[in-house]
């Protein structure tokens, strides 16, 4: 009987905690355009390169990040035709100057594509690691996909859940 009462009490406490900090689903789609970049090419015949880039755009979708300007500071470590480990940060800035800092990590995989040309797919995850203004204390995490949106532009698609800090 004690175990049952303890389990019930733990469930109630846990449930009340969740009610106070309810996670809301969100989806953001942002096309980011390069503004600065540095690239190091490995001269060993591997085609391996590291691209450090700053891209900018606007977040569209739902939730408190929608409508914010977005800056990517990323490092894309890629071996064409093999794979890679892109990672970096996204800085979302609202109209009042509030900022949400999002850390992201992706695994780049090349799969067979049309006409024998390898196709790159990028899937990973993101998490909120800090914020100011309306984003102060916000928590959240989810999945991330990066897709080409042109020769140099990239679409960052973030899906997941956010819990407001206030």
trRosetta pair geometry for C-beta under 8 A, 3 or more apart (Angstrom, degrees):
i j d omega theta_ij theta_ji phi_ij phi_ji
1 4 5.7 -57 -154 35 36 112
1 5 6.5 31 153 -15 69 106
2 5 5.9 -59 -149 39 32 107
2 6 6.1 32 154 -18 68 109
3 6 5.7 -56 -145 39 29 111
3 7 6.1 30 156 -20 65 107
4 7 5.7 -53 -144 36 28 111
4 8 6.3 29 154 -19 63 107
5 8 5.6 -53 -146 37 31 113
5 9 6.3 33 153 -20 65 105
6 9 5.7 -53 -146 36 31 111
6 10 6.3 30 155 -18 65 106
7 10 5.8 -54 -148 37 30 111
7 11 6.3 33 153 -21 64 106
8 11 5.7 -54 -149 35 31 113
8 12 6.5 31 154 -18 64 105
9 12 5.8 -55 -149 36 31 111
9 13 6.4 28 155 -16 66 106
10 13 5.8 -55 -145 39 31 109
10 14 6.0 29 157 -16 66 110
11 14 5.8 -57 -143 41 27 110
11 15 6.0 29 156 -21 64 111
12 15 5.6 -55 -142 38 27 112
12 16 6.3 28 158 -19 63 105
13 16 5.9 -55 -148 35 28 109
13 17 6.5 31 152 -20 62 106
14 17 5.7 -56 -153 34 32 114
14 18 6.6 29 152 -17 65 105
15 18 5.8 -55 -150 36 33 110
15 19 6.5 35 152 -23 65 103
16 19 5.6 -50 -148 32 35 113
16 20 6.6 33 155 -19 65 104
17 20 6.0 -57 -153 34 31 109
17 21 6.7 -19 163 26 65 104
18 21 6.6 -83 -143 63 29 74
18 22 6.7 68 160 -91 68 60
19 22 6.5 0 -151 -60 30 98
21 139 7.9 22 -180 43 127 125
21 163 4.9 37 175 -167 93 134
22 163 7.0 163 81 -121 29 91
23 140 7.5 136 -141 -110 99 81
23 161 3.9 27 171 171 120 127
23 162 6.7 145 -155 68 72 25
23 163 5.0 -56 -94 -65 67 93
24 63 6.4 156 111 -112 117 101
24 161 6.5 150 69 -154 32 74
24 162 5.6 -28 60 63 88 80
24 163 7.4 144 10 -86 75 44
24 164 7.9 31 8 -25 121 89
25 62 7.9 32 108 92 77 124
25 63 7.8 -123 112 -66 41 122
25 159 7.8 -6 -171 -171 91 81
25 160 7.6 -171 -145 113 59 24
25 161 5.8 -45 -96 -96 46 75
26 61 6.8 88 177 127 80 123
26 62 5.7 -149 -138 92 67 78
26 63 3.2 -2 -118 -34 120 155
26 64 7.7 -61 -105 26 146 64
26 65 6.7 89 170 28 146 109
26 66 7.9 -146 -158 -35 108 98
26 140 7.4 -3 31 -158 129 147
26 142 7.6 -134 66 -28 86 159
26 158 7.5 -1 111 113 98 97
26 159 7.3 -178 93 -145 55 44
26 160 6.4 -14 58 68 86 62
26 161 6.8 135 14 -114 85 24
26 162 5.3 24 -7 -2 136 112
27 61 4.7 -139 100 -163 66 130
27 62 6.0 42 44 36 75 92
27 63 7.5 136 27 1 39 118
27 157 7.5 -8 -170 -172 89 82
27 158 7.1 169 -152 90 43 58
27 159 4.8 -2 -107 -105 84 80
28 59 4.8 -29 -158 -160 118 106
28 60 7.1 128 -157 65 63 37
28 61 4.2 -141 -103 26 40 147
28 63 7.1 -79 -57 55 94 117
28 65 5.3 -42 -80 99 140 125
28 66 6.5 -154 -106 -79 89 68
28 156 7.5 -5 111 109 100 90
28 157 7.3 173 89 -150 57 39
28 158 4.5 6 53 53 101 102
28 159 7.9 -164 26 -69 61 43
29 59 7.7 126 62 -158 35 57
29 60 5.3 -37 67 70 84 91
29 61 5.4 129 10 -61 74 109
29 155 6.4 -12 -168 -169 86 105
29 156 7.6 163 -151 82 38 51
29 157 5.3 1 -106 -107 76 79
30 57 4.8 139 173 97 93 124
30 58 6.4 -160 -134 89 93 30
30 59 4.7 -41 -76 -97 117 57
30 60 6.7 151 -83 15 59 71
30 70 4.7 15 -170 32 159 157
30 155 7.1 152 78 -153 40 55
30 156 5.0 -13 61 57 94 97
30 158 7.9 11 9 4 103 103
31 57 5.1 -173 85 -140 50 151
31 149 4.7 -151 -133 144 106 171
31 153 5.6 18 -180 171 97 122
31 154 7.4 167 -151 86 55 31
31 155 5.3 -29 -94 -93 69 72
32 55 3.6 79 150 135 112 122
32 56 6.2 143 -151 60 83 10
32 57 4.1 -116 -93 -6 53 122
32 70 6.4 -88 -89 101 108 112
32 72 5.2 47 -175 -1 164 124
32 153 6.6 164 79 -158 42 72
32 154 5.4 -19 58 64 94 82
32 155 7.7 160 13 -95 75 22
32 156 6.1 32 -9 -7 120 110
33 55 5.9 160 71 -158 23 88
33 56 6.1 -34 57 61 79 67
33 57 6.1 121 3 -69 76 92
33 152 7.3 63 -151 105 62 99
33 153 5.1 -28 -95 -104 66 95
34 37 5.5 -19 -163 -38 127 119
34 53 5.6 -69 -121 -161 100 116
34 54 7.3 97 -154 76 60 50
34 55 5.2 -48 -86 -96 44 85
34 152 5.1 -65 5 155 123 121
34 153 7.5 -128 -7 -84 76 49
35 54 5.1 -55 62 101 99 97
35 55 6.5 153 3 -115 83 29
35 56 5.4 37 -31 0 129 109
36 53 7.0 162 89 -153 58 49
36 54 4.4 26 48 38 97 111
37 51 6.1 -16 -166 -170 114 94
37 52 6.6 155 -156 84 59 53
37 53 4.3 -6 -106 -105 95 80
37 54 7.3 -149 -68 25 57 63
38 51 7.5 157 81 -156 46 48
38 52 4.7 -3 56 57 94 104
38 53 7.9 -157 28 -69 56 49
39 49 5.9 -2 -172 -179 99 120
39 50 7.1 164 -152 84 52 50
39 51 4.9 -11 -104 -105 88 73
39 52 7.5 -163 -74 24 42 65
40 49 6.5 164 84 -157 51 68
40 50 4.7 3 52 53 101 97
41 48 7.7 134 -162 87 51 54
41 49 4.9 -25 -104 -103 61 99
42 46 5.3 -12 95 55 132 110
42 47 7.6 16 60 74 98 10
42 48 4.0 16 20 71 137 99
42 49 6.6 -137 3 -76 79 46
44 48 7.3 0 50 32 105 113
46 79 6.2 -53 157 -137 106 105
47 79 6.6 101 85 -161 84 61
47 80 4.7 -66 131 39 130 108
47 81 7.2 58 74 19 145 108
48 78 7.3 174 -148 95 54 46
48 79 4.6 -23 -98 -100 81 83
49 78 5.9 -9 62 64 79 89
49 80 7.8 30 14 -25 101 97
50 75 6.5 -7 -173 -173 99 91
50 76 7.0 158 -157 81 48 51
50 77 5.0 -7 -109 -104 87 70
50 78 7.7 157 -92 21 38 66
51 74 7.9 16 105 106 87 94
51 75 7.4 162 83 -156 49 43
51 76 4.4 -9 59 57 98 105
51 78 7.2 1 7 13 103 113
52 74 7.2 -178 -148 94 47 49
52 75 5.2 -12 -101 -104 78 75
52 76 7.8 -172 -75 21 31 70
53 72 6.9 12 105 105 93 107
53 73 7.9 -178 90 -145 48 35
53 74 5.4 -12 59 62 88 92
53 76 6.8 7 8 1 115 112
54 71 6.5 -11 -167 -173 91 98
54 72 6.7 166 -151 83 40 63
54 73 5.7 -5 -102 -99 79 67
55 71 7.3 159 81 -156 46 49
55 72 4.3 6 51 46 94 113
55 74 7.3 -6 10 15 105 116
55 153 7.8 128 -152 -134 129 55
55 154 6.6 -26 -153 39 175 103
56 69 6.9 -4 -168 178 97 100
56 70 6.8 157 -154 86 50 58
56 71 5.3 -14 -100 -102 81 70
56 72 7.6 -148 -68 18 36 73
57 69 7.5 171 96 -159 29 63
57 70 5.3 -16 68 60 75 103
58 67 7.2 -21 -177 -154 102 27
58 68 7.4 169 -154 89 63 36
58 69 5.8 -46 -101 -108 69 54
58 70 6.6 156 -111 10 14 92
59 65 5.1 -73 144 144 162 88
59 66 5.7 -131 121 -119 100 33
59 67 6.5 -34 77 27 87 22
59 68 4.8 15 30 56 124 80
59 69 7.6 -163 2 -102 85 6
59 70 5.1 104 -47 -43 91 120
59 92 6.1 3 -22 -126 146 112
60 66 6.3 40 -155 -145 25 87
60 67 7.6 71 -101 -62 49 45
61 65 7.4 7 64 85 112 94
61 66 4.9 -136 67 -95 62 105
62 66 5.7 -11 -112 -44 9 144
63 66 5.7 124 61 -14 57 100
63 162 5.8 114 -163 23 133 139
64 94 8.0 -47 170 -79 84 132
64 100 7.9 120 111 -48 106 146
64 134 6.3 -151 -168 132 129 122
64 135 7.1 163 129 -87 131 80
64 138 7.4 -131 74 -114 146 150
64 162 6.6 -135 30 124 106 160
64 164 7.2 109 -28 -94 152 96
65 68 5.4 -71 -168 18 57 129
65 92 5.0 -57 -143 -152 95 164
65 100 6.2 -81 -100 47 99 153
65 158 7.8 -22 90 76 157 138
65 162 7.6 176 -17 -66 105 155
67 94 7.3 46 100 -130 96 78
67 95 7.6 -33 138 -31 113 102
68 92 4.1 53 119 -177 150 94
68 93 5.7 149 -171 63 98 33
68 94 5.0 -58 -104 -80 97 58
68 100 7.3 -4 -172 26 175 109
69 92 7.4 151 75 -155 42 49
69 93 4.9 -21 59 59 94 96
70 90 5.7 -17 -164 -170 102 106
70 91 7.1 148 -155 75 49 50
70 92 5.6 -17 -99 -99 76 68
70 93 7.9 -177 -77 18 30 73
70 156 7.4 -143 148 53 154 136
71 90 7.1 153 77 -157 45 54
71 91 4.6 -10 56 54 98 102
71 93 7.5 30 -1 -7 103 111
72 88 6.1 64 -177 114 85 141
72 89 7.4 160 -152 87 50 47
72 90 5.5 -25 -97 -100 68 75
72 154 7.9 -28 16 69 166 123
72 156 7.0 163 -75 -46 131 147
73 88 5.3 -168 96 -172 54 114
73 89 5.1 2 55 57 98 92
73 91 7.4 40 -4 -11 102 106
74 86 6.2 9 -179 -172 118 101
74 87 7.0 169 -150 92 77 30
74 88 3.2 -101 -106 -26 61 160
74 89 7.6 -161 -73 33 60 46
75 86 7.0 174 91 -147 49 57
75 87 5.9 -11 59 63 90 76
75 88 5.8 151 12 -73 64 97
76 84 6.6 34 178 152 72 143
76 86 4.3 -7 -115 -105 72 101
76 108 7.8 66 -161 -39 92 146
77 84 5.3 175 96 -162 58 95
77 85 5.0 -8 65 59 111 81
77 86 6.8 -178 28 -76 62 44
78 83 7.7 -132 -144 129 61 28
78 84 3.6 -34 -104 -81 57 153
78 86 7.3 12 -60 -57 94 91
78 108 6.0 -29 -112 79 93 161
79 82 4.0 -19 103 54 112 123
79 83 6.2 13 54 54 96 49
79 84 6.1 169 16 -71 62 84
80 110 7.3 84 -176 -72 45 147
80 118 7.5 143 174 69 76 140
81 110 5.2 -141 -150 100 23 173
81 118 5.0 164 -113 -5 65 163
82 110 6.3 48 24 21 10 126
83 107 7.1 -14 -172 177 114 81
83 108 5.4 151 -167 91 59 76
83 109 5.4 -4 -113 -104 99 48
83 110 6.3 -126 -69 3 56 85
84 107 7.8 158 83 -165 49 44
84 108 3.7 4 55 51 91 129
85 105 7.6 -17 -173 -165 83 88
85 106 7.5 158 -160 81 39 59
85 107 6.5 -16 -106 -112 64 58
85 108 7.0 -119 -50 17 24 92
86 105 7.7 161 97 -155 58 41
86 106 4.6 -4 68 58 99 110
86 108 5.9 79 -5 -37 100 113
86 122 6.6 -2 34 -143 133 128
86 124 7.7 -133 75 -19 90 152
86 146 7.0 -38 81 21 155 158
87 104 6.6 -176 -149 97 54 61
87 105 4.7 0 -111 -110 98 70
87 106 6.9 -168 -75 23 53 69
88 103 7.9 -161 112 -149 29 55
88 104 6.1 -7 64 59 63 92
89 101 6.2 -21 -166 -168 118 86
89 102 6.5 141 -162 77 63 52
89 103 5.7 -33 -101 -100 77 55
89 104 7.1 155 -101 16 25 81
89 129 7.9 -78 -124 39 106 130
90 101 7.8 153 80 -159 52 40
90 102 4.2 -13 58 63 97 111
90 104 6.4 44 -10 -12 102 123
90 126 7.4 -13 21 -139 123 132
90 156 6.9 158 -90 149 143 166
91 99 5.9 -21 -170 -160 93 111
91 100 7.5 155 -158 76 44 50
91 101 6.0 -12 -106 -105 72 66
91 102 7.6 -164 -73 25 28 78
92 99 6.7 145 77 -156 55 54
92 100 4.2 -4 55 52 110 100
92 102 6.8 52 -12 -10 104 115
92 135 7.3 141 81 -79 108 155
93 97 6.7 -21 -168 -141 100 33
93 98 7.2 155 -152 78 52 44
93 99 5.3 -17 -98 -98 73 79
94 97 7.1 -40 71 30 72 18
94 98 4.5 6 35 54 115 95
94 99 7.8 -144 10 -69 76 35
94 133 6.5 -139 45 107 121 146
94 134 6.2 12 14 35 161 122
94 135 7.5 167 -12 -26 119 108
96 133 5.8 157 97 -151 110 144
96 134 7.3 94 55 -14 128 107
97 132 7.7 -45 127 105 78 120
97 133 6.2 152 89 -56 66 145
98 131 7.1 25 174 178 93 92
98 132 5.4 -157 -145 98 62 72
98 133 2.2 -115 -98 74 101 138
98 134 4.6 63 159 25 176 77
98 135 5.2 144 159 8 110 94
98 136 7.6 -98 -148 -25 109 80
99 131 6.2 -165 97 -144 58 57
99 132 4.9 33 41 37 83 101
99 133 6.8 99 9 21 50 109
99 135 6.3 -104 93 52 29 140
100 128 6.0 -56 -173 -131 103 107
100 130 7.7 161 -158 92 42 51
100 131 4.6 -5 -109 -107 61 109
100 135 3.9 -138 -75 -147 86 154
100 138 6.3 -36 -118 64 112 141
101 128 7.0 102 74 -162 56 62
101 129 5.2 -68 106 67 103 85
101 130 4.1 11 41 60 126 91
101 131 6.3 -151 14 -69 76 57
102 126 5.2 9 177 -176 112 116
102 127 7.0 162 -153 80 69 29
102 128 5.8 -42 -98 -97 73 52
102 129 7.0 138 -120 11 20 86
102 158 7.6 -31 -176 -112 158 156
103 126 6.9 159 83 -154 45 63
103 127 5.6 -15 58 61 92 83
103 129 4.7 51 -14 -23 110 135
104 124 6.3 101 176 104 87 127
104 125 7.0 -168 -144 98 67 40
104 126 4.3 -23 -96 -99 91 86
104 127 7.9 165 -81 18 50 58
104 144 5.3 40 -148 -25 122 172
104 156 8.0 -83 -90 -151 176 124
105 124 5.0 -148 102 -176 53 135
105 125 6.2 0 57 55 85 76
105 126 8.0 168 20 -83 59 46
106 122 4.7 20 171 -177 137 96
106 123 6.5 155 -150 85 86 17
106 124 3.3 -121 -100 -15 51 136
106 144 6.2 -95 -81 96 100 114
106 146 6.0 -20 -111 4 167 119
107 122 7.4 171 79 -146 37 56
107 123 6.5 -19 54 68 83 69
107 124 5.9 141 3 -80 64 93
108 120 6.0 -16 -167 -163 101 103
108 121 7.5 156 -153 81 52 41
108 122 5.1 -18 -100 -98 73 85
109 120 7.5 144 77 -153 40 53
109 121 5.4 -22 65 63 90 89
109 122 7.8 169 21 -82 67 38
109 123 7.9 -18 14 23 111 92
110 118 4.2 7 -177 177 116 128
110 119 6.9 144 -157 69 62 37
110 120 5.7 -32 -97 -93 72 62
110 121 7.9 157 -98 18 23 71
111 118 7.0 135 64 -158 26 75
111 119 5.3 -32 67 64 80 93
111 121 6.1 12 5 2 115 116
112 116 7.3 -45 -154 -130 92 37
112 118 6.8 -65 -107 -111 31 57
112 119 7.1 17 110 14 21 96
113 116 7.6 1 70 98 68 11
113 117 4.9 -48 76 86 116 72
113 118 5.7 90 5 175 107 13
113 119 3.2 125 -76 -39 116 97
114 117 6.3 -7 74 43 61 98
114 119 7.6 73 6 -60 69 116
120 148 7.8 88 66 -31 114 109
122 145 6.3 127 90 -161 76 55
122 146 4.0 -28 91 53 141 95
122 147 7.3 -159 43 -65 104 44
123 143 7.0 -21 -166 -171 90 105
123 144 7.2 147 -160 84 44 58
123 145 5.5 -16 -103 -100 68 79
124 143 7.4 150 90 -160 33 61
124 144 4.9 -22 73 64 81 103
124 145 7.9 155 27 -82 63 38
125 141 6.6 12 177 -178 109 96
125 142 6.8 -178 -150 100 76 29
125 143 5.9 -55 -103 -110 65 42
125 144 5.9 151 -120 10 9 96
126 141 6.6 180 92 -148 56 55
126 142 5.9 -8 55 60 91 72
126 143 7.6 35 15 124 84 7
126 144 4.7 95 -29 -51 102 123
126 158 5.5 -32 29 -129 151 114
126 160 6.9 -134 65 -13 96 151
127 140 6.9 175 -149 95 52 52
127 141 4.2 -8 -103 -102 82 93
128 131 6.5 -12 -176 -38 116 116
128 135 7.6 -148 -154 -175 130 106
128 138 5.4 -79 164 110 163 92
128 139 5.8 -172 65 -144 122 27
128 140 4.5 64 -7 45 119 83
128 141 7.2 -113 10 -61 72 58
128 162 7.2 76 -27 -122 141 89
131 134 8.0 -69 162 89 124 47
131 135 3.1 -119 -169 127 131 97
131 136 5.1 -150 104 -79 91 29
131 137 6.9 -85 65 22 113 33
131 138 5.0 24 17 32 161 103
131 165 6.9 -170 72 -19 129 144
132 135 6.3 26 50 64 34 95
132 136 5.6 25 -136 -69 25 91
133 136 6.3 158 52 -23 22 95
134 166 7.9 -66 -152 -11 56 130
135 138 4.8 -66 -164 9 62 133
135 165 7.2 72 162 5 31 126
136 165 5.1 -129 105 85 55 154
136 166 7.4 66 76 -56 90 91
137 164 7.5 43 97 156 97 51
137 165 2.1 127 87 -158 95 127
137 166 6.5 125 65 -49 133 52
138 162 6.1 -11 -173 -168 110 103
138 163 6.8 161 -157 82 60 53
138 164 5.8 -38 -105 -133 85 36
138 165 4.6 -82 -49 -29 48 99
139 162 7.3 153 84 -156 45 54
139 163 4.7 -6 60 55 93 104
139 165 7.3 117 -14 -78 73 80
140 160 5.9 118 170 116 97 121
140 161 5.7 -155 -140 100 88 51
140 162 3.8 -24 -84 -103 140 61
140 163 6.3 174 -68 15 78 65
141 160 5.5 -134 109 -169 36 145
141 161 7.0 -1 55 54 58 79
142 158 6.0 99 82 178 123 79
142 159 5.1 -145 166 99 134 46
142 160 1.6 -120 -56 -64 129 118
142 161 6.3 143 -68 10 107 55
143 158 7.5 166 86 -151 48 47
143 159 5.2 -4 56 60 92 93
143 160 6.4 164 15 -64 56 93
144 156 6.7 -24 -160 -166 102 85
144 157 6.9 144 -156 77 50 56
144 158 5.4 -12 -101 -100 80 71
145 156 7.9 155 80 -156 47 40
145 157 4.6 -12 59 59 93 109
146 154 5.5 -3 -169 179 100 120
146 155 6.9 154 -156 78 47 56
146 156 5.8 -14 -102 -100 78 63
146 157 7.6 -172 -78 20 30 77
147 154 7.0 150 75 -161 37 69
147 155 4.5 -13 60 56 91 109
147 157 7.0 27 3 -8 106 115
148 151 7.9 18 -167 -99 114 11
148 153 7.5 93 -172 82 57 64
148 154 6.5 -53 -111 -109 36 66
148 155 7.6 11 84 12 12 90
149 153 4.2 -70 80 112 99 105
149 154 5.9 146 12 -129 99 10
149 155 4.5 114 -56 -38 118 90
150 153 4.0 47 41 33 110 106
